[in-house]
Amino acid sequence: MSVAKVIEVVSSSSKSFDDAIQQGLAETATSLKGISGIEIINWTADVENDKIVSYKVTMHIAFKIQR
């Protein structure tokens, strides 16, 4: 039987949504082993002077419970 735990992570980037996802996943992987999947829950952006200045994502990250 396999068991996983899910945590919520918020990440941001000044480049793109994809970069925010990649940075959030990379940072989480430094402290969690066995990441098995992610689900993007929310996509938002900060706007100044009619331009996006920050891309933000909220994601659920699943990882296997180690025995």
N, CA, C and O atoms as a GROMACS GRO file, in nm:
protein
  268
    1MET      N    1   0.084  -0.119   0.000
    1MET     CA    2   0.000   0.000   0.000
    1MET      C    3   0.088   0.125   0.000
    1MET      O    4   0.190   0.130   0.069
    2SER      N    5   0.049   0.223  -0.077
    2SER     CA    6   0.124   0.348  -0.090
    2SER      C    7   0.045   0.462  -0.027
    2SER      O    8  -0.076   0.473  -0.046
    3VAL      N    9   0.114   0.546   0.049
    3VAL     CA   10   0.050   0.660   0.115
    3VAL      C   11   0.126   0.787   0.076
    3VAL      O   12   0.249   0.789   0.072
    4ALA      N   13   0.051   0.894   0.047
    4ALA     CA   14   0.112   1.021   0.011
    4ALA      C   15   0.057   1.132   0.101
    4ALA      O   16  -0.055   1.123   0.152
    5LYS      N   17   0.137   1.234   0.118
    5LYS     CA   18   0.095   1.353   0.190
    5LYS      C   19   0.095   1.468   0.091
    5LYS      O   20   0.174   1.468  -0.004
    6VAL      N   21   0.006   1.567   0.111
    6VAL     CA   22  -0.003   1.682   0.020
    6VAL      C   23   0.016   1.810   0.102
    6VAL      O   24  -0.046   1.828   0.206
    7ILE      N   25   0.103   1.898   0.051
    7ILE     CA   26   0.121   2.029   0.114
    7ILE      C   27   0.086   2.137   0.014
    7ILE      O   28   0.086   2.113  -0.107
    8GLU      N   29   0.056   2.256   0.064
    8GLU     CA   30   0.025   2.369  -0.023
    8GLU      C   31   0.145   2.464  -0.025
    8GLU      O   32   0.200   2.499   0.079
    9VAL      N   33   0.185   2.505  -0.145
    9VAL     CA   34   0.300   2.593  -0.163
    9VAL      C   35   0.258   2.711  -0.250
    9VAL      O   36   0.185   2.694  -0.348
   10VAL      N   37   0.303   2.831  -0.214
   10VAL     CA   38   0.280   2.951  -0.295
   10VAL      C   39   0.416   2.998  -0.344
   10VAL      O   40   0.510   3.012  -0.266
   11SER      N   41   0.425   3.023  -0.474
   11SER     CA   42   0.552   3.065  -0.535
   11SER      C   43   0.527   3.180  -0.631
   11SER      O   44   0.418   3.192  -0.687
   12SER      N   45   0.629   3.264  -0.651
   12SER     CA   46   0.613   3.376  -0.744
   12SER      C   47   0.738   3.394  -0.829
   12SER      O   48   0.846   3.345  -0.796
   13SER      N   49   0.720   3.466  -0.940
   13SER     CA   50   0.829   3.493  -1.032
   13SER      C   51   0.798   3.623  -1.106
   13SER      O   52   0.682   3.656  -1.129
   14SER      N   53   0.902   3.694  -1.143
   14SER     CA   54   0.882   3.814  -1.224
   14SER      C   55   0.884   3.780  -1.373
   14SER      O   56   0.860   3.868  -1.456
   15LYS      N   57   0.914   3.652  -1.408
   15LYS     CA   58   0.926   3.611  -1.548
   15LYS      C   59   0.797   3.555  -1.608
   15LYS      O   60   0.749   3.603  -1.710
   16SER      N   61   0.740   3.449  -1.542
   16SER     CA   62   0.624   3.381  -1.600
   16SER      C   63   0.559   3.288  -1.499
   16SER      O   64   0.616   3.260  -1.393
   17PHE      N   65   0.438   3.240  -1.532
   17PHE     CA   66   0.374   3.141  -1.448
   17PHE      C   67   0.456   3.012  -1.446
   17PHE      O   68   0.473   2.951  -1.340
   18ASP      N   69   0.508   2.972  -1.562
   18ASP     CA   70   0.588   2.851  -1.569
   18ASP      C   71   0.711   2.862  -1.478
   18ASP      O   72   0.745   2.766  -1.409
   19ASP      N   73   0.775   2.976  -1.477
   19ASP     CA   74   0.892   2.996  -1.392
   19ASP      C   75   0.854   2.990  -1.244
   19ASP      O   76   0.929   2.936  -1.163
   20ALA      N   77   0.739   3.045  -1.209
   20ALA     CA   78   0.692   3.039  -1.070
   20ALA      C   79   0.670   2.894  -1.028
   20ALA      O   80   0.703   2.857  -0.915
   21ILE      N   81   0.613   2.813  -1.117
   21ILE     CA   82   0.592   2.670  -1.087
   21ILE      C   83   0.726   2.600  -1.070
   21ILE      O   84   0.746   2.527  -0.973
   22GLN      N   85   0.817   2.622  -1.164
   22GLN     CA   86   0.948   2.555  -1.160
   22GLN      C   87   1.026   2.594  -1.034
   22GLN      O   88   1.088   2.508  -0.970
   23GLN      N   89   1.024   2.721  -0.998
   23GLN     CA   90   1.096   2.767  -0.879
   23GLN      C   91   1.034   2.709  -0.752
   23GLN      O   92   1.107   2.666  -0.662
   24GLY      N   93   0.903   2.707  -0.745
   24GLY     CA   94   0.836   2.651  -0.627
   24GLY      C   95   0.865   2.503  -0.611
   24GLY      O   96   0.889   2.455  -0.500
   25LEU      N   97   0.863   2.430  -0.722
   25LEU     CA   98   0.892   2.286  -0.718
   25LEU      C   99   1.037   2.262  -0.679
   25LEU      O  100   1.066   2.175  -0.597
   26ALA      N  101   1.130   2.338  -0.739
   26ALA     CA  102   1.272   2.320  -0.709
   26ALA      C  103   1.303   2.350  -0.562
   26ALA      O  104   1.378   2.278  -0.498
   27GLU      N  105   1.245   2.456  -0.510
   27GLU     CA  106   1.269   2.492  -0.370
   27GLU      C  107   1.211   2.387  -0.275
   27GLU      O  108   1.274   2.351  -0.176
   28THR      N  109   1.092   2.338  -0.306
   28THR     CA  110   1.029   2.234  -0.223
   28THR      C  111   1.111   2.106  -0.227
   28THR      O  112   1.124   2.038  -0.126
   29ALA      N  113   1.167   2.073  -0.343
   29ALA     CA  114   1.246   1.950  -0.358
   29ALA      C  115   1.374   1.951  -0.275
   29ALA      O  116   1.433   1.846  -0.252
   30THR      N  117   1.419   2.069  -0.231
   30THR     CA  118   1.539   2.073  -0.148
   30THR      C  119   1.514   2.018  -0.008
   30THR      O  120   1.608   1.976   0.060
   31SER      N  121   1.387   2.017   0.036
   31SER     CA  122   1.358   1.967   0.170
   31SER      C  123   1.265   1.846   0.173
   31SER      O  124   1.249   1.784   0.278
   32LEU      N  125   1.204   1.811   0.059
   32LEU     CA  126   1.116   1.694   0.053
   32LEU      C  127   1.167   1.595  -0.050
   32LEU      O  128   1.206   1.634  -0.160
   33LYS      N  129   1.168   1.470  -0.015
   33LYS     CA  130   1.207   1.365  -0.108
   33LYS      C  131   1.083   1.289  -0.153
   33LYS      O  132   0.984   1.283  -0.081
   34GLY      N  133   1.088   1.232  -0.271
   34GLY     CA  134   0.978   1.148  -0.320
   34GLY      C  135   0.858   1.224  -0.371
   34GLY      O  136   0.746   1.173  -0.362
   35ILE      N  137   0.879   1.345  -0.424
   35ILE     CA  138   0.766   1.420  -0.481
   35ILE      C  139   0.710   1.342  -0.599
   35ILE      O  140   0.784   1.300  -0.688
   36SER      N  141   0.578   1.322  -0.597
   36SER     CA  142   0.516   1.238  -0.700
   36SER      C  143   0.420   1.314  -0.791
   36SER      O  144   0.377   1.259  -0.892
   37GLY      N  145   0.385   1.438  -0.758
   37GLY     CA  146   0.294   1.513  -0.844
   37GLY      C  147   0.263   1.651  -0.789
   37GLY      O  148   0.282   1.678  -0.671
   38ILE      N  149   0.214   1.738  -0.879
   38ILE     CA  150   0.170   1.871  -0.838
   38ILE      C  151   0.035   1.902  -0.903
   38ILE      O  152   0.003   1.851  -1.011
   39GLU      N  153  -0.041   1.985  -0.836
   39GLU     CA  154  -0.168   2.033  -0.891
   39GLU      C  155  -0.170   2.184  -0.871
   39GLU      O  156  -0.154   2.233  -0.759
   40ILE      N  157  -0.188   2.258  -0.979
   40ILE     CA  158  -0.193   2.403  -0.970
   40ILE      C  159  -0.336   2.442  -0.930
   40ILE      O  160  -0.432   2.413  -1.001
   41ILE      N  161  -0.347   2.507  -0.816
   41ILE     CA  162  -0.477   2.541  -0.757
   41ILE      C  163  -0.522   2.681  -0.801
   41ILE      O  164  -0.639   2.703  -0.830
   42ASN      N  165  -0.426   2.776  -0.806
   42ASN     CA  166  -0.463   2.914  -0.834
   42ASN      C  167  -0.351   2.985  -0.910
   42ASN      O  168  -0.233   2.962  -0.883
   43TRP      N  169  -0.387   3.068  -1.003
   43TRP     CA  170  -0.294   3.149  -1.082
   43TRP      C  171  -0.334   3.295  -1.062
   43TRP      O  172  -0.448   3.331  -1.089
   44THR      N  173  -0.242   3.379  -1.016
   44THR     CA  174  -0.271   3.522  -1.001
   44THR      C  175  -0.150   3.602  -1.046
   44THR      O  176  -0.041   3.548  -1.061
   45ALA      N  177  -0.170   3.731  -1.066
   45ALA     CA  178  -0.060   3.818  -1.106
   45ALA      C  179  -0.080   3.957  -1.046
   45ALA      O  180  -0.193   4.003  -1.029
   46ASP      N  181   0.032   4.022  -1.014
   46ASP     CA  182   0.029   4.160  -0.970
   46ASP      C  183   0.053   4.249  -1.093
   46ASP      O  184   0.137   4.219  -1.177
   47VAL      N  185  -0.024   4.357  -1.101
   47VAL     CA  186  -0.017   4.446  -1.217
   47VAL      C  187   0.017   4.588  -1.170
   47VAL      O  188  -0.040   4.639  -1.074
   48GLU      N  189   0.111   4.649  -1.242
   48GLU     CA  190   0.145   4.790  -1.220
   48GLU      C  191   0.157   4.857  -1.356
   48GLU      O  192   0.220   4.803  -1.447
   49ASN      N  193   0.097   4.975  -1.369
   49ASN     CA  194   0.101   5.051  -1.495
   49ASN      C  195   0.061   4.965  -1.614
   49ASN      O  196   0.124   4.968  -1.720
   50ASP      N  197  -0.045   4.888  -1.596
   50ASP     CA  198  -0.102   4.804  -1.702
   50ASP      C  199  -0.010   4.691  -1.749
   50ASP      O  200  -0.027   4.639  -1.859
   51LYS      N  201   0.088   4.653  -1.668
   51LYS     CA  202   0.178   4.543  -1.702
   51LYS      C  203   0.192   4.448  -1.583
   51LYS      O  204   0.191   4.490  -1.468
   52ILE      N  205   0.204   4.319  -1.614
   52ILE     CA  206   0.225   4.219  -1.509
   52ILE      C  207   0.366   4.233  -1.455
   52ILE      O  208   0.463   4.233  -1.532
   53VAL      N  209   0.378   4.246  -1.324
   53VAL     CA  210   0.509   4.259  -1.261
   53VAL      C  211   0.546   4.137  -1.178
   53VAL      O  212   0.663   4.119  -1.142
   54SER      N  213   0.448   4.052  -1.146
   54SER     CA  214   0.475   3.932  -1.068
   54SER      C  215   0.368   3.827  -1.096
   54SER      O  216   0.249   3.854  -1.088
   55TYR      N  217   0.413   3.706  -1.127
   55TYR     CA  218   0.325   3.592  -1.152
   55TYR      C  219   0.326   3.505  -1.027
   55TYR      O  220   0.433   3.474  -0.973
   56LYS      N  221   0.209   3.464  -0.980
   56LYS     CA  222   0.200   3.383  -0.858
   56LYS      C  223   0.117   3.258  -0.883
   56LYS      O  224   0.016   3.261  -0.954
   57VAL      N  225   0.161   3.148  -0.824
   57VAL     CA  226   0.086   3.023  -0.832
   57VAL      C  227   0.074   2.963  -0.692
   57VAL      O  228   0.164   2.972  -0.609
   58THR      N  229  -0.040   2.903  -0.670
   58THR     CA  230  -0.062   2.823  -0.550
   58THR      C  231  -0.075   2.680  -0.597
   58THR      O  232  -0.155   2.650  -0.686
   59MET      N  233   0.003   2.589  -0.538
   59MET     CA  234   0.000   2.451  -0.584
   59MET      C  235   0.001   2.354  -0.467
   59MET      O  236   0.052   2.382  -0.359
   60HIS      N  237  -0.058   2.238  -0.493
   60HIS     CA  238  -0.052   2.126  -0.401
   60HIS      C  239   0.059   2.034  -0.451
   60HIS      O  240   0.063   1.999  -0.569
   61ILE      N  241   0.147   1.997  -0.361
   61ILE     CA  242   0.257   1.907  -0.395
   61ILE      C  243   0.242   1.779  -0.314
   61ILE      O  244   0.235   1.781  -0.191
   62ALA      N  245   0.236   1.667  -0.386
   62ALA     CA  246   0.220   1.535  -0.322
   62ALA      C  247   0.356   1.466  -0.314
   62ALA      O  248   0.436   1.472  -0.407
   63PHE      N  249   0.380   1.401  -0.202
   63PHE     CA  250   0.503   1.325  -0.186
   63PHE      C  251   0.476   1.197  -0.107
   63PHE      O  252   0.384   1.191  -0.025
   64LYS      N  253   0.557   1.097  -0.132
   64LYS     CA  254   0.538   0.968  -0.067
   64LYS      C  255   0.586   0.973   0.077
   64LYS      O  256   0.688   1.034   0.108
   65ILE      N  257   0.511   0.908   0.164
   65ILE     CA  258   0.550   0.894   0.304
   65ILE      C  259   0.657   0.786   0.312
   65ILE      O  260   0.638   0.674   0.265
   66GLN      N  261   0.770   0.821   0.372
   66GLN     CA  262   0.881   0.724   0.388
   66GLN      C  263   0.859   0.642   0.514
   66GLN      O  264   0.819   0.695   0.618
   67ARG      N  265   0.885   0.512   0.504
   67ARG     CA  266   0.873   0.424   0.621
   67ARG      C  267   1.006   0.404   0.685
   67ARG      O  268   1.016   0.334   0.785
   0.00000   0.00000   0.00000
